[in-house]
Amino acid sequence: MRLGVLDVGSNTVHLLVVDAHPGACPLPAHSHKAELRLAQLLDDGGAIGPDGVDRLIAVVHEALQAAEDKGVEELLPFATSAVREAGNADDVLARVREETGVELRVLSGEEEARLTFLAARRWYGWSAGKLLVIDIGGGSLEIAYGLDEEPDTAVSLPLGAGRLTAGWLPGDPPEPEDVRALRRHVRTEIARTVGDFIRLGAPDHVVATSKTFKQLARLAGAARSAEGLYVQRELKRESLEAWVPRLAAMTAAERAELPGVSEARAGQLLAGALVAEGAMDLFGVERLEICPWALREGVILRRLDHMGQG
């Protein structure tokens, strides 16, 4: 059947259409994206303003039309941290439901981490052994660890690249003291969780997902996305540490000129790099591999599993 997953994230609203059935690898058939940056549309009270809700509804309508055009049989709509943490989340969800007919399922941070872990486990298989999976979104950072398809531990921290940029790095380029303050904040937050993972033993394989990690790996010399999903891409901490001060000295426009960096994400790339660097350092990771599958694929795989049990 043809499934569509509608991901209302902190940066983008992304419709991914796949051809899939239980026991088979989901094959991408179509992708439709709209930059919305919900995480940056919150008012002082933490609510999504009327303009932001109107834009969200318009984008959902566009995604529904694209899903219809591509023959989607079942749509799996969900929202992550920007909607989850909005002060008016219930009102936003009600308006989306009333005006589009879409019932957005709001994932908890732990659910995000667990579904992303499932996608990584299926991608790499059992031979990868104990997996440590790190994902940097627009609103949150997810980390999960385990040997099975369900991780032994999973956490979500409010360390998304968009959220941190809006709250900590107002300058363009940012002031050095702001960068140092954000670096301290990121490492303090991550350090609180490290013990929960270390007591489970060292991972056999460390992987990362998300646009942020893909762009950082590309800066460090990884293959372009045009070369396909099956090219191995990695990021070394040594390379990342060399790039952080360079990114800090650049404006967003200058970062957008770098290979693999999109204009839409250039402004938040430094914050993402500080989170990636902090996580790799505190978890003692010298290198990690970029996983092509992430949360959207995890949602699809979980649905296919349930279909297979029916």
C-alpha positions in Angstrom: 0.0 0.0 0.0 1.0 3.6 -0.3 1.5 5.3 3.1 2.1 8.9 3.9 3.6 10.3 7.0 3.0 13.9 7.8 5.6 15.3 10.2 4.8 18.6 11.8 8.2 19.4 13.2 9.8 22.5 14.8 11.5 23.5 11.5 9.4 22.0 8.7 6.2 20.3 7.8 7.3 17.2 5.8 5.1 14.8 4.0 6.9 11.6 3.1 5.1 9.1 0.8 6.3 5.5 0.7 5.3 2.3 -1.0 5.3 -0.3 1.7 3.9 -3.6 3.1 4.8 -5.6 6.2 8.2 -7.3 6.0 9.4 -5.1 3.1 11.7 -2.1 3.0 9.6 1.1 2.6 10.4 2.7 -0.7 10.2 6.5 -0.9 7.8 7.7 -3.6 7.4 11.4 -3.0 8.5 14.1 -0.6 6.8 17.4 0.1 8.3 20.0 2.5 7.4 23.4 3.7 9.6 25.5 6.0 7.5 26.7 8.9 9.8 27.1 11.8 7.1 26.7 14.5 9.7 26.8 17.2 10.5 30.4 16.3 6.8 31.5 16.1 6.1 31.2 19.8 5.0 34.4 21.6 6.3 35.5 24.9 3.9 33.3 26.7 5.0 30.2 24.8 2.0 30.0 22.5 1.8 29.7 18.8 0.4 33.0 17.5 -2.6 33.3 15.2 -0.4 33.9 12.1 1.6 30.7 13.0 -1.6 28.6 13.3 -3.0 30.0 10.1 0.3 29.1 8.3 0.3 25.6 9.8 -3.3 25.0 8.6 -2.4 26.2 5.1 0.6 23.9 5.0 -1.4 20.9 6.2 -3.9 21.6 3.4 -1.1 21.6 0.9 0.3 18.4 2.2 -3.2 16.8 2.1 -3.5 17.8 -1.6 -0.1 16.3 -2.3 -1.0 13.1 -0.5 -4.2 12.9 -2.6 -2.3 13.6 -5.8 0.1 10.7 -5.0 -2.6 8.2 -4.2 -1.9 7.9 -0.5 -4.2 5.2 1.1 -3.4 6.0 4.7 -1.9 9.2 6.3 0.0 9.0 9.6 0.1 12.6 10.9 2.1 13.6 14.0 3.7 16.6 15.7 6.8 17.0 17.8 8.3 19.4 20.3 7.1 22.8 18.8 3.4 21.8 19.1 3.9 19.6 22.2 5.3 22.4 24.2 3.2 25.3 22.9 1.1 26.9 25.6 -2.0 26.6 23.4 -1.3 23.2 22.0 -4.9 21.9 22.6 -6.3 24.9 20.8 -3.9 24.5 17.9 -4.7 20.8 17.5 -8.4 21.5 17.6 -8.2 24.2 14.9 -6.1 21.9 12.7 -8.7 19.1 13.2 -11.7 21.4 12.5 -10.2 23.1 9.4 -8.3 20.2 7.8 -9.8 17.0 9.3 -6.3 15.9 10.3 -5.9 14.5 13.9 -2.3 15.3 14.7 -0.8 12.8 17.1 1.5 14.6 19.5 4.6 12.5 20.2 6.3 12.7 23.6 10.0 13.3 23.5 10.7 9.8 24.7 8.4 8.4 21.9 10.5 10.4 19.4 13.7 8.9 20.7 12.3 5.4 20.7 10.9 5.6 17.1 14.1 7.1 15.8 16.0 4.3 17.5 13.7 1.7 15.8 14.5 3.2 12.4 18.2 3.1 13.1 18.1 -0.5 14.3 16.2 -1.6 11.2 18.6 0.3 9.0 21.8 -1.2 10.5 20.4 -4.6 11.6 21.4 -6.8 14.5 25.0 -7.0 13.5 25.4 -3.4 14.7 25.2 -4.6 18.3 24.5 -2.1 21.0 23.4 1.2 19.3 23.7 4.7 20.6 21.5 7.0 18.5 21.6 10.8 18.6 19.1 13.1 16.9 19.1 16.9 16.9 15.8 18.4 15.8 14.6 22.0 15.7 13.1 21.9 19.2 14.8 19.0 21.0 17.7 16.5 21.2 16.9 12.8 21.5 19.3 10.2 22.6 18.6 6.4 22.8 20.7 3.3 23.6 20.1 -0.4 23.4 20.6 -3.8 21.9 17.1 -4.6 20.8 14.5 -2.8 18.7 13.2 -1.0 21.9 16.0 1.0 23.5 17.1 0.3 27.1 17.0 4.0 27.8 15.8 7.0 25.9 15.8 10.7 26.7 14.6 14.0 25.1 16.2 17.3 26.1 15.1 20.9 25.1 18.3 21.3 23.0 17.0 21.7 19.5 19.0 23.8 17.1 16.1 26.2 16.3 15.1 26.7 19.9 18.6 27.4 21.1 19.3 29.8 18.2 16.2 31.8 19.0 16.9 31.8 22.8 20.6 32.1 23.0 22.2 33.5 19.8 20.5 36.8 18.8 23.5 38.2 17.0 24.6 37.6 13.4 27.4 36.6 13.8 26.7 35.8 17.4 28.7 37.5 20.2 31.5 35.3 21.6 30.1 35.5 25.1 26.7 34.3 23.9 28.4 31.3 22.2 30.3 30.4 25.4 27.1 30.7 27.5 25.2 28.4 25.1 28.1 25.9 25.1 28.0 25.8 28.9 24.2 25.4 28.9 24.3 22.6 26.3 27.0 20.6 28.2 25.3 21.0 31.6 22.0 19.7 30.2 23.6 16.7 28.4 25.9 15.8 31.3 22.9 15.2 33.6 21.9 12.3 31.4 25.2 10.7 30.6 25.3 8.5 33.7 22.1 6.7 32.7 23.8 5.6 29.5 27.3 4.9 30.7 26.1 2.4 33.3 24.7 0.2 30.4 28.2 -0.2 28.9 29.9 1.1 25.8 28.0 1.1 22.5 29.2 -1.0 19.6 28.0 1.5 17.0 27.2 5.2 17.3 24.9 6.8 14.8 23.2 10.1 14.3 20.2 11.3 12.4 18.7 14.7 11.4 19.5 17.4 8.9 21.9 19.1 11.4 24.2 16.1 11.5 23.9 15.5 7.8 25.1 19.1 7.1 27.9 18.9 9.7 29.1 15.6 8.1 29.0 17.2 4.7 31.1 20.1 5.9 33.6 17.6 7.2 33.9 15.9 3.8 31.1 13.4 3.7 29.5 12.5 0.4 26.8 14.7 -1.1 23.1 13.6 -0.6 22.9 13.2 -4.4 25.2 10.2 -4.2 22.4 8.2 -2.6 21.3 6.6 0.7 23.7 3.7 0.7 27.0 5.7 0.7 28.5 5.5 4.2 28.8 9.0 5.8 30.5 9.7 9.0 31.4 12.6 11.3 34.6 12.7 13.4 34.7 14.7 16.6 38.1 16.2 15.6 36.6 17.6 12.4 33.6 19.0 14.2 35.7 20.7 16.8 37.6 22.4 14.1 34.5 23.7 12.4 32.7 25.1 15.5 34.8 28.2 15.9 34.7 28.8 12.1 30.9 28.6 12.2 30.8 30.9 15.2 32.7 33.6 13.3 30.4 33.5 10.3 27.1 35.2 9.5 24.1 33.1 8.5 24.5 34.2 4.9 28.2 33.1 5.0 27.2 29.7 6.4 24.6 29.3 3.6 27.5 29.4 1.1 29.1 26.3 2.6 28.7 23.0 0.9 25.6 21.1 1.9 24.2 23.9 4.1 20.7 25.1 3.1 19.8 28.8 3.5 16.8 27.8 5.7 19.0 26.0 8.2 22.2 28.2 8.1 21.1 30.4 10.9 20.8 27.5 13.4 23.7 25.4 12.3 26.1 26.8 14.9 23.7 25.9 17.8 23.3 22.4 16.2 27.1 22.1 16.0 27.5 23.0 19.7 25.0 20.3 20.6 26.6 17.7 18.4 30.0 18.6 19.8 28.8 18.5 23.4 27.1 15.1 22.9 30.1 13.5 21.2 32.5 14.8 23.8 30.5 13.9 26.9 29.6 10.4 25.6 33.2 9.9 24.5 32.4 9.4 20.8 35.3 9.9 18.4 33.3 9.2 15.3 29.7 8.4 14.4 27.9 7.3 11.3 25.0 9.2 9.7 21.8 7.1 9.5 19.5 7.9 6.5 16.4 6.8 8.4 15.0 8.7 11.3 11.7 9.5 13.0 9.4 9.5 10.0 10.7 6.0 9.0 10.3 4.9 12.6 6.6 5.9 12.5 6.1 4.0 9.2 7.9 0.9 10.5 5.8 0.8 13.6 2.6 1.1 11.6 3.7 -1.7 9.3 4.5 -3.9 12.3 1.0 -3.4 13.6 -0.4 -4.2 10.1 1.6 -7.4 10.0 0.1 -8.5 13.4 -3.5 -7.8 12.2 
